[in-house]
Amino acid sequence: MSSVKTFHIRGEFKKKKEKIPFGKYVRALNVEDALEVIYSVVGSKHRVKRNLIFINTKDIKEIKNPEEIKDVIVKTFATEDDLALPKRK
């Protein structure tokens, strides 16, 4: 059975003739799934088409040590085993 891994992906996207760099921590089963999440999140948040998002394969890094993760939410999902969702009223 596959386990979920944490990836740090850096790249840039083009918007209005300007290249804007980004870095994002993502939890996924493999690199292809992590890239799909990046394309989806950056595309929806910044209204950028997939062909304007540039990611170099050397800028994809699997994070083995959870202490390296700077995003608090991703770090929580990476370190906590038993997360409980709050109950709705």
Buried (B, 14 or more C-beta within 10 A) or exposed (E): EEEEBBBBBBBBBBEEEEEEEBEBBBBBEEBEBBBBBBBEEBBEEEEBEEEBBEBEEEEBEEBEEBEEBEBEEBBEBBEEEEEEEEEEE
